[in-house]
Amino acid sequence: MKKNRILYLIVICAVGFLSGMGRPSFAQEPAARPEDSVIAQGRELFNSKEGLGVKYACISCHKGDKVIKKSMVAKLGDKLPSSINKYITGKAKGEKALEADSAEMEALMAYIRYEHAK
């Protein structure tokens, strides 16, 4: 009887492991790197005032030892667009927030995630 329970437990664990149940639920496939042109557009937006309609460009504050950290980008996760918009409409004194699904937001996020963040 005890041997059957142990065998049953081993089989359940093996099936779970082979089916992917052994992975933590937060595990995700890494996102594909965006095209270089999208990252370049994000770099341009990050480094200038005109494209975002802000008084202060992102680079005004986020340079040198104040570069956005990869750990912060990872921590923000899906909240990165709202954090960007908070900066745009707050500290950068922008006229309006970006739409979360806009090309500009996609470009800014790509630049921050794949090139700017250290």
C-alpha positions in Angstrom: 0.0 0.0 0.0 2.8 2.5 1.0 4.8 1.5 -2.2 1.7 2.3 -4.3 1.3 5.8 -2.8 5.0 6.5 -3.4 4.8 5.2 -7.0 1.6 7.2 -7.5 3.3 10.4 -6.2 6.3 9.8 -8.5 4.1 9.4 -11.5 2.1 12.5 -10.7 5.3 14.6 -10.3 6.8 13.2 -13.5 3.6 14.0 -15.5 3.4 17.5 -14.0 7.1 18.2 -14.8 6.8 16.9 -18.3 3.7 18.9 -19.0 5.2 22.2 -17.7 3.4 22.3 -14.4 6.8 22.3 -12.7 7.5 25.8 -13.9 6.4 28.7 -11.8 3.2 30.4 -13.0 5.1 33.7 -13.6 7.5 32.2 -16.1 7.1 33.7 -19.5 8.8 33.4 -22.8 11.1 36.3 -23.4 9.6 38.9 -25.7 11.2 39.1 -29.2 13.5 42.0 -29.6 11.7 44.8 -31.7 13.2 45.9 -35.0 16.1 48.3 -34.8 14.0 51.0 -36.4 11.5 50.9 -33.5 14.3 51.2 -31.0 15.9 54.0 -33.0 12.5 55.9 -32.9 12.3 55.3 -29.2 15.9 56.7 -28.8 14.9 59.8 -30.7 11.8 60.3 -28.6 13.7 59.8 -25.4 16.4 62.3 -26.4 14.2 65.1 -27.7 11.4 67.3 -26.5 9.6 67.8 -29.7 8.3 64.2 -30.4 6.6 63.9 -27.1 5.4 67.5 -26.7 7.3 67.9 -23.4 9.2 70.8 -21.8 12.0 68.4 -20.6 13.3 65.5 -22.6 13.7 62.1 -20.8 17.5 62.3 -21.2 17.6 65.5 -19.2 17.2 63.4 -16.0 17.9 59.8 -17.1 21.6 59.9 -17.9 24.9 58.9 -16.2 24.2 57.3 -12.9 20.5 58.1 -13.3 20.0 55.7 -16.2 16.8 53.7 -15.8 17.8 50.3 -14.2 16.8 47.0 -15.8 15.6 45.8 -12.5 13.1 48.7 -12.3 11.9 48.0 -15.9 11.4 44.4 -14.9 9.6 45.4 -11.7 7.2 47.7 -13.5 6.4 45.0 -16.1 3.0 45.8 -17.7 2.9 49.1 -15.7 5.8 50.6 -17.7 3.4 52.6 -20.1 1.7 54.2 -17.1 5.0 55.0 -15.5 6.2 56.6 -18.8 3.0 58.6 -19.0 3.3 59.7 -15.4 6.8 61.1 -16.2 5.5 62.7 -19.4 2.6 64.5 -17.8 4.4 65.2 -14.5 8.1 65.9 -14.4 8.5 66.5 -18.1 5.5 68.9 -18.1 4.0 67.3 -21.2 0.8 68.4 -22.8 -0.8 64.9 -22.8 -0.1 61.3 -22.1 0.6 58.8 -24.9 -2.0 56.1 -25.8 -0.7 52.8 -24.3 -0.9 51.1 -27.7 0.5 53.9 -29.8 3.6 53.6 -31.9 5.4 56.2 -29.8 4.7 54.3 -26.6 5.9 51.0 -28.3 9.1 52.8 -29.4 9.8 54.3 -26.0 9.3 51.0 -24.3 11.5 49.2 -26.8 14.3 51.7 -26.4 14.1 51.7 -22.6 14.0 47.9 -22.4 16.6 47.0 -25.0 19.1 49.8 -25.1 18.8 52.4 -22.4 18.3 50.4 -19.3 21.5 49.2 -17.5 
